């Protein structure tokens, strides 16, 4: 058959050896980081249900006849815990749920955490106090798991591990998809059938989980240290930043109950404040249903901010600012007015953390984490199986990367070993002080790792007769 009758190789077939090696080596070296992220992510997906069980006494109360005014509940919390200042109040969102009074500036609690005091809305009895973190109100158990998943409890330095895993997850997933579709199109059988079952499971589960893994990679990068900052800069340049309600009001002489004070309907000492009860009533009139969070004024020129904090679908994230002296609404921000990228970012983060669709969301996340764990274990198993009787861990030999490219006849003597080395920049391996040639005359000893392999179709000029 003449050269003219040979069809030009497809781009997929040409790039397959390169994608194979990229998928293989990236998988081998990045998989430990992905395994940690998957295991801790699986724990976090189950932490919501565990939190409700562990902290049931603080979170729930027997249903009573009527709830006390929110100002009395805050006063009860401050009587039991006078330390710190009141940074926010979360009224009881359900008939059997407690009210949370959040205290900041408490000694022994990090600045980005608060102390949550749980108050029975029917009796005013304090049922306990726990450390809380984040907008979802994570309590100590979920906070510990969240920090383990995010930074391994190593602070900002530890966050590099999760960003590294998220950056490479989409690369490994994409490479696996290319290999799987290419293998199905060609109906090509792997020469070494060792680990064939592991390969089939690895490929099938990988294809089914690919969409979710791409999603986790993309959303995980949105609030990472470096990629997240770049994404934030891009959104700001496009005018797609997340807006916030304006909490500044004109100065009122003699007014302003500051955070941590009584915040009743009228405070003494000449300070006038409509109080928490009036603020909450005004928020209800503006359509802000439970759950809500009331943030007291930060200074004499600030307003109360009332915002909805429901993260599950359908979301409730409207917010208003209320003048503490007059009780009038000074600003309103509806979630429907958010820019598109701001909405997508919020939805992506909430889906990634398992809050957007509640229990169903958490089950899907647990399934993706389990799938990633199995993919990694199957991948390492195939690596181990291929190393039993030959060079440990080498990828399947599909020939040189450049073996299928059309080249002049005088260049065909070039071995694909050099071409592979040019593509992947692998140094020459020396054993016992001498260079090992990849030819049939110099077989690699068992256990030697080599990636620069010669294409069987193009023997080098010094190659001996083909082996049996």
N, C-alpha and C positions, 0 to 999 in steps of 0.2 A: 504494500500500500504506500503510495507516494506521499510526500509531505503535504502536498496541496489538499489531499483528501482528509487530512487530520483536522478536525474542528478545533478552533481556537478555544483554549480552556476558559471557563467562566471565571468571573472575578471571585466568586465564592470559593471555587476550588483552588484558585491561586493563593488566596489569603488564608485558607484553612490551616496550613501548618503554623503560620504566625499566630492566628487566633488560638490554636490548640496550645501552643507553648505559653502564650499570655494567660490563658485560662488556668493552665496547669501551675505555673510558677506563682501567679498571683494567689491562686487558691491555697497553695501550700504555705505561703508565708503570711497571708492576711487572715486565713481561716481561724487561727487562735483568737484574734481580736473579734472576729465575727461570732465565734462561739461564745465568748464572754458576753457580748452584746445580746445574743439570742437567749442565753440562759437567764440573764438579769431581766431582759424584756419579758420573758415568760413569767417570771416572778412578779413583775410589775402588773401584768395583765390580770393576775389573780389577787392583787393587793387590795382592790376596791372591796371585794366581797369579804376578805379577811379583816379589813378595817372595820366594817360594820359589825362583825362578830366580836372582835377584841375590845372595841370601845362602845359597845352597846349601852352601857350604863350612862356614859357621857352624852351620847347622841340621841337617845330616845327617852321619853317620859310617858307616864300614863295620861291618857286624854282626859282633860278636865272640862268644866262647864264654860268658863270664859277666860281669856288671856288678860294678864295685867298690862297696863300701859308700858310701852317700851322704855320710857324714862325710869319707871320703878325697877324694871329688870336690870337696867344699867346700874342704878344705885345699889342694888343688891350685890352685883358683881364687884363694884368698887369698894363696898364695905368689906367683902371677903378678901379682895386683892387690891389694896391701895397702891401697889407698886406700879411704876411705869405710867404711861398716858394712854388714853383711849384713842386708838388709831382707826377703828371701824367697828360697826355693829351690824350683825347679820340676824334680823328677826327670824323667829321660828317659821320655816317655810311650809311645814306640814303639821297637821294636828298633833302628831306624836313626836315631833322634833323639838330639840332644845334651841334656845337663842344663844348665839355666840357673841361675846364681847371681846374684841381683840385688843390686846395691850402691847404697845411697842416700847422700846427703851428699857426693857426689864433686864436686870443684871443676870449674866450667865446665859442669855439667849442671843444668838447672832442677830446682827442688824437687819438682815433680810428675812428673819423669822419673827413671829409674834407669839404671845401667850394667849391662847383661847380659853376664856372662862365660860363654862356651859351652865346656863340658867334655865330652870324650869319656868316656862312662860305662864303657868297657871298658879304657882305658889311663890315664885321668886326665890326658891331654894337653889343654891349653887351645887351642882352635881359633880363638879370637878374642873380641873384646869390642865390643859395639855399644850405642848408646843405645836405650832401650825406653820405650814409653809405653802406659798404659792396661791394663785387665784382659785384653784380647785379646793382649797382648804385641806391639804394633805396633813394628816396627823403623824405622830412619830414613826409608826410602822411603815406607812407608804412613803414618807419622806426618806427614810433610811434606804429603802429599795430603790427609790427614784435617784438618789445620789449615787448609789452603787452602779446603776445602769448608766448614769450620765458621766461620772468622773471617777468611779472606783474609790470614792471618799479621799481623793488626792487633790481636790481643789481644781484650780484652773489648769494645772499641769495634767491632771487626769482626764480633762475634757478632750485632750488631743487624741486619746485612744478612740473615743467614740466618733470623732470627726474623721479619723483615719479609716475606721471601719465603714462609715457611711460613704466616704469618697470612693472606696474601692468596691462596695457592694454592687453598684450598678454596672461597673466594668466587668466583674466576674459573671454577673447574671446575663449581661448582653453577650459575652463571649460564649457562655453555655448555650444560649438560644441559637446563635449562629452555628455552632457545632451540631446541635440536635437537628435543626432543619436541614443542614447540609448532609448529614448522615441519612436522614429519611429520604431525601431526594435521590441520592446516589444509591440507596439500598446497599450501602457498603458494609461489609462484615469486618469486624476487627480480627486481625490475624491471630492475636493471642486471645483465646476465649476465656482465659483465667479471669474471674471476676465479672463474667458476662451479666449475671443477675444483678450485681451491684451497679453496673453501668446502666442497665435498663431502669432500675429504681431511681438512680441518681438523675437520669435524664427526664423521666416521666414526672417525678415530683417537682423537679426544677422548672419544667415548663408550666405546670399548673400554678406554681407559686411565684412565677416571674413577675407578674403584674404587681402583686403585693410587695415584693422585694424592691422593685423600682420605686414604688410609692414610699416605702419606709426610708430608702436612701435619700430621695428628694426632700421629704419633709424633715428628716433628721438633720439635714444640712441647713435648714432655714434658721435654726437657732443655735448653730454651732459657733465656735469662737471666731474663726476666720472666714469661712464661707458664709456664715450667717451675717457677719458684718458687711461683706460684699453685697449680699442680697439686699440688705437693708439700705445700703447706699444706692443701689440700682432702683429700688422702689421709690426712694426719696427723689432721685433724679427724674423719675417718670411721673412724679406727683401722685404716687400710690401709697404713701405712708398711712399708717393707722391713725385716724384723727382722735382727738380727745375733747371732752367738754371744757369750756372755758369757766374756770372757777374763781375768777377775779371779780370783785365787786367794788363799788365806790366806798370810800372810808366812811364809817358812821361813828361819830364821837361817842365814846362810852359804851360801845356794844362789843359783843364778841366773846362768847364763852369758848375758851380755847380747848384743844384736845386734852382729855384727862380730867376736865372739870365736871361739875354735876350735870350740865347741859339740860337742866329742867326747863319749864316753860318760861320762867324768869329767874335769873340769877341775881344774887345780891351784889352790893358794891357798885351800883350804877350800870352794870352790864346788862343789856337787854338782849334776849334771845328767845325766839318763838318756841324753841325746844324740839326735841326729837319727835314727840308725838305729832306736832303740827307739820314737821318736815315729812314724816312718813305719810300722813294724810294727804299732803300736797302731791307727793309722788304717786299715790294711788289715783288721784284725780287726773294725773297726766298719763295714766295707762300703764304704769310700772307695776306689774304683778309680781308675786313671789317666784323665785327667791331674789332678794335685793340686798344690797350692802350700803350702809349709810356711813359716809366719811365726814367727820366733823371739820370745821374750818381750821386751816393751819395757822392763820394769823388774823389780824383785824381787817385785812383787805381780802379775805377769802370767803367763799360761800360753802355751804354744805353741798356735797356731791352724793347723789343717790343713783346707783347703777344696778342694773340687773346682772346676775352672775350665773345664769343657767347656761351651761356649756353643751348640754345634750340637745339633739334635734327635737322639735324646732327651737332654735336658739332664742334666748332673750338677753339682749345686750344693749338695750337703750339706756341712756343716762341723762340726768338733768342736774342743773346747778340751781340752788335755792338761796336767796339772800337771807341770812340768819336774823336780821333785824326786822324785816317786813314779811318774810314768808313767801315772797314773790319769786317765780321762776325766772332766772336771768339767762339761762341758755338750755337748749335741748339738742341732743344728738341721738339720732335714730340709727340703728344698725343698717337699715336699708339705704342710708346715705353714705355708707362706707365705700371707698373705691374698690374696684373689682379685685385687684391684687391683695388688698388688705383683707377682704372677705376670704379669698382663697387661702391666704396664709393662715388665718384663724381656723378655718375648717380643716386644713391639713394638719395643723398642730394638734387640734382637739381629736381628730381621728387617730393620729399617731399615739396619743396618750390614752386612748380608749374611752374618752368621755363623750364624743359626738353622738354615737348611737347606743350608748349605755352598754348593757350586758352583751348584746349581739356584737358590738364593736370589740369588746374585750375578748370574746370567744374567737373572733377572726384573728385578732392580734396573737392570741395564744397559739392558734393553728399555724400562723406564719412563722412564729418563733420556733415551734416544734419542727416544722418543715425544714427550716434553715439548719437546725441542729442535726437532723437526719442527713441532709445533703452533705454537711461537713464530715460526718462520721463515715458515710459511704465513700466520699472522695478519698479520705485517708485510708480506708480499707482497700480501695482499688490500688492506691499507691503502694501499700504494703504487699498486696498480692502480686503485683508486677515485679517486685524486687526479690522474689523467692529464689529464682534460679539465674538471675542475670543482673545487670547494673541496677542498683536499687533506685526505684522511684523514677526512672526515665519515662517520658511520655511515649505513646505509641508512635512507631516510625511510619510517617506518611510520606517520606522523601523530603528533599530539600525545598525550601521556600521558593527558590527560583528555578526548580527543575522543570516547571511547566511553562515558563516564559519563553517566547520565541526569541532566539538569539542567532547571530551569524554562526556558520559552521566552525570558524576558527576559534570561537569562544566557547564551544561546547565542551572543550577539554577541561574547562574550569570546574572544579568539584563544587558541589552544592554545600560542602562543609564551609568553604570560605564565605559563600553567600549567606548561609545561616548565621555565621559569626558576625558578619557585617550588620545583619538585621537586629540581632539580640545582644551583641557586644559581650559574648561569653569568652573569657580568657582561655588560652590553651592550657589543658590539664597536663601536668607532668607527674609521673610516678617513678620513683627511684632515680630521679635526676635526668630522665630521658623523655622526649616527646612521644606521646601515644598517637599514632595515626589511625584514623577511622577507616580501615580497609580490611579486606578479608584475610590479609596476611597477619595483621596485628589485632587480634580479637581482644576486647577489653576483659580484664579479669573480673571474676564475680565480685560484685560489691562496689565497683568503680562507677562513679556518677559521670555520665557524659551526655551532652545535649547536641553536640555538633556531629551529626550523623550524615553519611554520604548516601545520596539517592541510589537505590539499587539499579536504576536504569542508566546511570552515568558513572561507571567505575573510573577511578583515577588512572593516570598513566603508569603507575607502579603497582597497580592492583594485581593480585595473583588470580588464579582460576577460581571461578565461583565455587562456593562451598556446596556440600551435598544438600 
